[in-house]
Amino acid sequence: MFEEHLQKTIALLQNNQAIVFGIAIVIVVLFYFRPKEMFKLLGFCLFLVVAFYLMTQLVGLVGSGSKQKDQMTHKTSDAMRE
């Protein structure tokens, strides 16, 4: 769901260059007039990206671990039936 939304947003921005330039101008102006607040916001956004990345990695590890546990359980039950 998130990936689909991201792809649609990227396609919208690729097709509408005026929106991209407008956003870029606003960001540059904000960095010029309020650099302290913008760097705080940038740091917070970076923190959120790192936290999201770590959570997705953790979910992947837990998912693969439980999958391996299920495979071992099925192997054990198959061995007991023989």
C-alpha angles and dihedrals in degrees: 000000000000092000091051091051090048092051091051091049092050091049090050092051092046091053096044110051092170091065091050093050091046092052091046092051092049091050093048092049091049091050089050098048101030107025097154094055093042093052089050089051091047091051091049092050090049089051090052092050092050092046091049091049092050092048092051090049091049092050089050092052093048091047094051091045094053090046090054090047091053090049091051091049091052091047090051093049091047090050091050092053093055 
